[in-house]
Amino acid sequence: WNNRRTRECAEMWPKFLPLMRMTNESFRSSQQSVFEPVGDSRRSRYVCAPSGAAGIGQLTDHGLKLHGWESEDYQTTFNTGRGPELLAFRSYLLQNLGLPVPSKPVGPPFKVLFSTFSSSTKGRVKGFGKQIELLKKNFTGAELSIKSQRMTRLTLKEQGRMTSEAAVFVTTTGGGAVTCTFLPPGATLILFYEATGGLS
Protein backbone atom coordinates (compact mmCIF):
# COMPACT_ATOMS: atom_id res chain seq x y z
CA TRP A 1 0.00 0.00 0.00
CA ASN A 2 1.20 3.48 -0.81
CA ASN A 3 0.21 6.86 0.63
CA ARG A 4 -2.42 7.45 -2.06
CA ARG A 5 -4.13 4.13 -1.30
CA THR A 6 -4.03 4.89 2.42
CA ARG A 7 -5.75 8.25 1.84
CA GLU A 8 -8.37 6.67 -0.41
CA CYS A 9 -9.08 4.02 2.22
CA ALA A 10 -9.34 6.66 4.97
CA GLU A 11 -11.95 8.52 2.91
CA MET A 12 -13.92 5.38 2.06
CA TRP A 13 -14.17 3.23 5.18
CA PRO A 14 -16.15 5.69 7.38
CA LYS A 15 -18.95 5.34 4.82
CA PHE A 16 -19.20 1.61 5.58
CA LEU A 17 -19.00 1.76 9.39
CA PRO A 18 -22.80 2.10 9.90
CA LEU A 19 -23.15 -1.37 8.34
CA MET A 20 -21.37 -2.75 11.39
CA ARG A 21 -23.13 -0.39 13.84
CA MET A 22 -19.91 1.52 14.41
CA THR A 23 -18.90 5.16 14.28
CA ASN A 24 -15.76 6.82 13.04
CA GLU A 25 -14.78 7.54 16.64
CA SER A 26 -15.16 3.95 17.86
CA PHE A 27 -13.37 2.26 14.96
CA ARG A 28 -9.74 1.20 15.13
CA SER A 29 -7.81 -0.65 12.47
CA SER A 30 -4.90 -3.03 12.95
CA GLN A 31 -2.66 -0.07 12.07
CA GLN A 32 -4.01 1.96 15.01
CA SER A 33 -3.69 -0.62 17.77
CA VAL A 34 -2.39 0.59 21.11
CA PHE A 35 -1.09 -1.81 23.75
CA GLU A 36 -1.68 -0.66 27.32
CA PRO A 37 -0.60 -3.06 30.08
CA VAL A 38 -3.09 -3.48 32.93
CA GLY A 39 -2.24 -4.04 36.60
CA ASP A 40 1.13 -4.97 38.05
CA SER A 41 3.89 -4.18 35.56
CA ARG A 42 5.61 -7.48 36.44
CA ARG A 43 2.65 -9.48 35.17
CA SER A 44 0.82 -9.20 31.88
CA ARG A 45 -2.90 -9.26 31.31
CA TYR A 46 -3.81 -8.89 27.66
CA VAL A 47 -6.98 -7.48 26.20
CA CYS A 48 -6.61 -8.17 22.51
CA ALA A 49 -9.90 -6.65 21.43
CA PRO A 50 -12.69 -5.55 23.74
CA SER A 51 -14.98 -5.42 20.72
CA GLY A 52 -14.78 -6.33 17.06
CA ALA A 53 -16.54 -5.95 13.74
CA ALA A 54 -17.46 -8.67 11.27
CA GLY A 55 -17.36 -7.89 7.57
CA ILE A 56 -18.19 -9.48 4.25
CA GLY A 57 -14.88 -11.34 4.25
CA GLN A 58 -15.16 -14.63 2.41
CA LEU A 59 -18.58 -13.74 0.98
CA THR A 60 -16.74 -11.92 -1.80
CA ASP A 61 -16.91 -13.20 -5.36
CA HIS A 62 -13.35 -14.41 -5.74
CA GLY A 63 -12.05 -15.68 -2.41
CA LEU A 64 -8.34 -16.20 -2.99
CA LYS A 65 -8.60 -15.69 -6.75
CA LEU A 66 -7.49 -12.64 -8.70
CA HIS A 67 -10.78 -10.91 -9.57
CA GLY A 68 -11.30 -13.09 -12.66
CA TRP A 69 -8.35 -11.55 -14.47
CA GLU A 70 -6.57 -14.85 -15.06
CA SER A 71 -7.97 -17.88 -16.88
CA GLU A 72 -7.05 -20.02 -13.84
CA ASP A 73 -9.61 -18.05 -11.81
CA TYR A 74 -12.40 -19.86 -13.64
CA GLN A 75 -11.21 -23.36 -12.81
CA THR A 76 -12.97 -23.26 -9.44
CA THR A 77 -16.19 -21.71 -8.18
CA PHE A 78 -16.49 -19.95 -4.88
CA ASN A 79 -20.06 -18.88 -4.12
CA THR A 80 -22.02 -21.81 -5.56
CA GLY A 81 -24.92 -22.62 -3.25
CA ARG A 82 -24.21 -19.72 -0.93
CA GLY A 83 -27.36 -17.73 -1.76
CA PRO A 84 -28.85 -18.10 1.75
CA GLU A 85 -25.66 -16.73 3.34
CA LEU A 86 -25.58 -13.74 0.99
CA LEU A 87 -29.28 -13.05 1.57
CA ALA A 88 -28.87 -13.21 5.36
CA PHE A 89 -25.88 -10.86 5.14
CA ARG A 90 -27.91 -8.42 3.02
CA SER A 91 -30.72 -8.42 5.58
CA TYR A 92 -28.21 -7.83 8.38
CA LEU A 93 -26.73 -4.84 6.54
CA LEU A 94 -30.10 -3.25 5.77
CA GLN A 95 -31.23 -3.67 9.38
CA ASN A 96 -28.03 -2.06 10.64
CA LEU A 97 -28.73 0.91 8.38
CA GLY A 98 -32.22 1.19 9.86
CA LEU A 99 -33.90 0.30 6.57
CA PRO A 100 -36.78 -2.08 5.78
CA VAL A 101 -35.82 -5.44 4.26
CA PRO A 102 -37.99 -5.93 1.15
CA SER A 103 -38.59 -9.56 0.21
CA LYS A 104 -39.21 -8.71 -3.47
CA PRO A 105 -38.77 -5.79 -5.87
CA VAL A 106 -41.15 -2.86 -5.41
CA GLY A 107 -43.68 -2.35 -8.21
CA PRO A 108 -45.41 -1.86 -10.49
CA PRO A 109 -44.00 0.33 -11.79
CA PHE A 110 -40.83 -1.70 -11.36
CA LYS A 111 -37.65 0.25 -10.71
CA VAL A 112 -34.74 -0.08 -13.14
CA LEU A 113 -31.72 1.48 -11.44
CA PHE A 114 -28.61 2.44 -13.40
CA SER A 115 -25.46 2.94 -11.34
CA THR A 116 -23.62 5.44 -13.53
CA PHE A 117 -19.85 6.06 -13.60
CA SER A 118 -19.30 3.44 -10.90
CA SER A 119 -15.76 2.75 -12.09
CA SER A 120 -12.84 4.98 -12.99
CA THR A 121 -11.10 2.19 -14.91
CA LYS A 122 -10.72 2.88 -18.62
CA GLY A 123 -13.34 0.96 -20.58
CA ARG A 124 -15.69 0.76 -17.61
CA VAL A 125 -16.66 4.43 -17.35
CA LYS A 126 -20.33 4.23 -18.36
CA GLY A 127 -23.13 6.75 -18.12
CA PHE A 128 -25.64 4.39 -19.82
CA GLY A 129 -27.29 7.28 -21.66
CA LYS A 130 -28.15 5.16 -24.71
CA GLN A 131 -29.65 2.32 -22.66
CA ILE A 132 -31.70 4.70 -20.50
CA GLU A 133 -33.05 6.49 -23.57
CA LEU A 134 -34.07 3.21 -25.21
CA LEU A 135 -35.95 2.06 -22.10
CA LYS A 136 -37.78 5.36 -21.76
CA LYS A 137 -38.75 5.18 -25.43
CA ASN A 138 -40.12 1.63 -25.22
CA PHE A 139 -41.80 1.51 -21.78
CA THR A 140 -44.37 3.70 -20.08
CA GLY A 141 -43.97 5.19 -16.63
CA ALA A 142 -46.70 2.84 -15.43
CA GLU A 143 -44.52 -0.15 -16.40
CA LEU A 144 -41.04 0.97 -15.38
CA SER A 145 -39.57 3.63 -13.15
CA ILE A 146 -36.17 4.31 -14.71
CA LYS A 147 -33.59 5.93 -12.43
CA SER A 148 -29.92 6.68 -12.86
CA GLN A 149 -27.63 7.55 -9.99
CA ARG A 150 -23.97 8.16 -9.35
CA MET A 151 -23.73 6.08 -6.19
CA THR A 152 -20.56 7.73 -4.91
CA ARG A 153 -22.59 10.89 -4.34
CA LEU A 154 -25.01 9.14 -1.98
CA THR A 155 -24.67 7.96 1.57
CA LEU A 156 -24.60 4.22 2.08
CA LYS A 157 -28.08 4.41 3.59
CA GLU A 158 -29.41 6.15 0.46
CA GLN A 159 -27.73 3.55 -1.74
CA GLY A 160 -29.25 0.75 0.33
CA ARG A 161 -32.74 2.23 0.18
CA MET A 162 -32.68 2.72 -3.60
CA THR A 163 -31.13 -0.63 -4.45
CA SER A 164 -33.22 -2.72 -2.04
CA GLU A 165 -36.36 -1.66 -3.94
CA ALA A 166 -34.99 -2.19 -7.48
CA ALA A 167 -36.22 -4.86 -9.87
CA VAL A 168 -33.22 -4.40 -12.18
CA PHE A 169 -29.78 -3.00 -11.29
CA VAL A 170 -27.41 -2.06 -14.12
CA THR A 171 -23.73 -1.27 -13.54
CA THR A 172 -20.22 -2.14 -14.72
CA THR A 173 -17.89 -4.75 -13.26
CA GLY A 174 -15.61 -3.63 -10.48
CA GLY A 175 -15.80 -2.52 -6.87
CA GLY A 176 -18.70 -0.18 -7.58
CA ALA A 177 -20.90 -3.19 -8.28
CA VAL A 178 -20.86 -4.13 -4.58
CA THR A 179 -24.01 -2.01 -4.15
CA CYS A 180 -25.92 -4.90 -5.74
CA THR A 181 -25.56 -6.65 -2.37
CA PHE A 182 -28.72 -4.76 -1.36
CA LEU A 183 -30.89 -6.15 -4.19
CA PRO A 184 -34.03 -8.02 -3.09
CA PRO A 185 -34.74 -11.66 -4.00
CA GLY A 186 -36.09 -11.89 -7.54
CA ALA A 187 -34.22 -8.83 -8.79
CA THR A 188 -31.95 -8.90 -11.83
CA LEU A 189 -28.35 -7.70 -11.96
CA ILE A 190 -26.95 -6.64 -15.36
CA LEU A 191 -23.16 -6.17 -15.47
CA PHE A 192 -21.39 -4.51 -18.39
CA TYR A 193 -17.78 -5.49 -18.96
CA GLU A 194 -15.04 -5.14 -21.54
CA ALA A 195 -14.74 -8.18 -23.79
CA THR A 196 -10.98 -7.74 -23.94
CA GLY A 197 -8.57 -6.94 -21.15
CA GLY A 198 -7.31 -8.50 -17.97
CA LEU A 199 -3.78 -9.59 -17.27
CA SER A 200 -3.35 -12.29 -19.91
C-alpha positions as CSV (number, residue, x, y, z in Angstrom):
1,W,0.0,0.0,0.0
2,N,1.2,3.5,-0.8
3,N,0.2,6.9,0.6
4,R,-2.4,7.4,-2.1
5,R,-4.1,4.1,-1.3
6,T,-4.0,4.9,2.4
7,R,-5.7,8.3,1.8
8,E,-8.4,6.7,-0.4
9,C,-9.1,4.0,2.2
10,A,-9.3,6.7,5.0
11,E,-11.9,8.5,2.9
12,M,-13.9,5.4,2.1
13,W,-14.2,3.2,5.2
14,P,-16.2,5.7,7.4
15,K,-19.0,5.3,4.8
16,F,-19.2,1.6,5.6
17,L,-19.0,1.8,9.4
18,P,-22.8,2.1,9.9
19,L,-23.1,-1.4,8.3
20,M,-21.4,-2.7,11.4
21,R,-23.1,-0.4,13.8
22,M,-19.9,1.5,14.4
23,T,-18.9,5.2,14.3
24,N,-15.8,6.8,13.0
25,E,-14.8,7.5,16.6
26,S,-15.2,3.9,17.9
27,F,-13.4,2.3,15.0
28,R,-9.7,1.2,15.1
29,S,-7.8,-0.6,12.5
30,S,-4.9,-3.0,12.9
31,Q,-2.7,-0.1,12.1
32,Q,-4.0,2.0,15.0
33,S,-3.7,-0.6,17.8
34,V,-2.4,0.6,21.1
35,F,-1.1,-1.8,23.7
36,E,-1.7,-0.7,27.3
37,P,-0.6,-3.1,30.1
38,V,-3.1,-3.5,32.9
39,G,-2.2,-4.0,36.6
40,D,1.1,-5.0,38.1
41,S,3.9,-4.2,35.6
42,R,5.6,-7.5,36.4
43,R,2.6,-9.5,35.2
44,S,0.8,-9.2,31.9
45,R,-2.9,-9.3,31.3
46,Y,-3.8,-8.9,27.7
47,V,-7.0,-7.5,26.2
48,C,-6.6,-8.2,22.5
49,A,-9.9,-6.7,21.4
50,P,-12.7,-5.6,23.7
51,S,-15.0,-5.4,20.7
52,G,-14.8,-6.3,17.1
53,A,-16.5,-5.9,13.7
54,A,-17.5,-8.7,11.3
55,G,-17.4,-7.9,7.6
56,I,-18.2,-9.5,4.3
57,G,-14.9,-11.3,4.3
58,Q,-15.2,-14.6,2.4
59,L,-18.6,-13.7,1.0
60,T,-16.7,-11.9,-1.8
61,D,-16.9,-13.2,-5.4
62,H,-13.3,-14.4,-5.7
63,G,-12.1,-15.7,-2.4
64,L,-8.3,-16.2,-3.0
65,K,-8.6,-15.7,-6.7
66,L,-7.5,-12.6,-8.7
67,H,-10.8,-10.9,-9.6
68,G,-11.3,-13.1,-12.7
69,W,-8.4,-11.5,-14.5
70,E,-6.6,-14.8,-15.1
71,S,-8.0,-17.9,-16.9
72,E,-7.1,-20.0,-13.8
73,D,-9.6,-18.0,-11.8
74,Y,-12.4,-19.9,-13.6
75,Q,-11.2,-23.4,-12.8
76,T,-13.0,-23.3,-9.4
77,T,-16.2,-21.7,-8.2
78,F,-16.5,-20.0,-4.9
79,N,-20.1,-18.9,-4.1
80,T,-22.0,-21.8,-5.6
81,G,-24.9,-22.6,-3.2
82,R,-24.2,-19.7,-0.9
83,G,-27.4,-17.7,-1.8
84,P,-28.9,-18.1,1.7
85,E,-25.7,-16.7,3.3
86,L,-25.6,-13.7,1.0
87,L,-29.3,-13.0,1.6
88,A,-28.9,-13.2,5.4
89,F,-25.9,-10.9,5.1
90,R,-27.9,-8.4,3.0
91,S,-30.7,-8.4,5.6
92,Y,-28.2,-7.8,8.4
93,L,-26.7,-4.8,6.5
94,L,-30.1,-3.2,5.8
95,Q,-31.2,-3.7,9.4
96,N,-28.0,-2.1,10.6
97,L,-28.7,0.9,8.4
98,G,-32.2,1.2,9.9
99,L,-33.9,0.3,6.6
100,P,-36.8,-2.1,5.8
101,V,-35.8,-5.4,4.3
102,P,-38.0,-5.9,1.1
103,S,-38.6,-9.6,0.2
104,K,-39.2,-8.7,-3.5
105,P,-38.8,-5.8,-5.9
106,V,-41.1,-2.9,-5.4
107,G,-43.7,-2.4,-8.2
108,P,-45.4,-1.9,-10.5
109,P,-44.0,0.3,-11.8
110,F,-40.8,-1.7,-11.4
111,K,-37.6,0.3,-10.7
112,V,-34.7,-0.1,-13.1
113,L,-31.7,1.5,-11.4
114,F,-28.6,2.4,-13.4
115,S,-25.5,2.9,-11.3
116,T,-23.6,5.4,-13.5
117,F,-19.9,6.1,-13.6
118,S,-19.3,3.4,-10.9
119,S,-15.8,2.8,-12.1
120,S,-12.8,5.0,-13.0
121,T,-11.1,2.2,-14.9
122,K,-10.7,2.9,-18.6
123,G,-13.3,1.0,-20.6
124,R,-15.7,0.8,-17.6
125,V,-16.7,4.4,-17.3
126,K,-20.3,4.2,-18.4
127,G,-23.1,6.7,-18.1
128,F,-25.6,4.4,-19.8
129,G,-27.3,7.3,-21.7
130,K,-28.2,5.2,-24.7
131,Q,-29.6,2.3,-22.7
132,I,-31.7,4.7,-20.5
133,E,-33.1,6.5,-23.6
134,L,-34.1,3.2,-25.2
135,L,-36.0,2.1,-22.1
136,K,-37.8,5.4,-21.8
137,K,-38.7,5.2,-25.4
138,N,-40.1,1.6,-25.2
139,F,-41.8,1.5,-21.8
140,T,-44.4,3.7,-20.1
141,G,-44.0,5.2,-16.6
142,A,-46.7,2.8,-15.4
143,E,-44.5,-0.2,-16.4
144,L,-41.0,1.0,-15.4
145,S,-39.6,3.6,-13.2
146,I,-36.2,4.3,-14.7
147,K,-33.6,5.9,-12.4
148,S,-29.9,6.7,-12.9
149,Q,-27.6,7.5,-10.0
150,R,-24.0,8.2,-9.4
151,M,-23.7,6.1,-6.2
152,T,-20.6,7.7,-4.9
153,R,-22.6,10.9,-4.3
154,L,-25.0,9.1,-2.0
155,T,-24.7,8.0,1.6
156,L,-24.6,4.2,2.1
157,K,-28.1,4.4,3.6
158,E,-29.4,6.2,0.5
159,Q,-27.7,3.5,-1.7
160,G,-29.3,0.7,0.3
161,R,-32.7,2.2,0.2
162,M,-32.7,2.7,-3.6
163,T,-31.1,-0.6,-4.4
164,S,-33.2,-2.7,-2.0
165,E,-36.4,-1.7,-3.9
166,A,-35.0,-2.2,-7.5
167,A,-36.2,-4.9,-9.9
168,V,-33.2,-4.4,-12.2
169,F,-29.8,-3.0,-11.3
170,V,-27.4,-2.1,-14.1
171,T,-23.7,-1.3,-13.5
172,T,-20.2,-2.1,-14.7
173,T,-17.9,-4.7,-13.3
174,G,-15.6,-3.6,-10.5
175,G,-15.8,-2.5,-6.9
176,G,-18.7,-0.2,-7.6
177,A,-20.9,-3.2,-8.3
178,V,-20.9,-4.1,-4.6
179,T,-24.0,-2.0,-4.2
180,C,-25.9,-4.9,-5.7
181,T,-25.6,-6.6,-2.4
182,F,-28.7,-4.8,-1.4
183,L,-30.9,-6.1,-4.2
184,P,-34.0,-8.0,-3.1
185,P,-34.7,-11.7,-4.0
186,G,-36.1,-11.9,-7.5
187,A,-34.2,-8.8,-8.8
188,T,-31.9,-8.9,-11.8
189,L,-28.3,-7.7,-12.0
190,I,-26.9,-6.6,-15.4
191,L,-23.2,-6.2,-15.5
192,F,-21.4,-4.5,-18.4
193,Y,-17.8,-5.5,-19.0
194,E,-15.0,-5.1,-21.5
195,A,-14.7,-8.2,-23.8
196,T,-11.0,-7.7,-23.9
197,G,-8.6,-6.9,-21.1
198,G,-7.3,-8.5,-18.0
199,L,-3.8,-9.6,-17.3
200,S,-3.4,-12.3,-19.9
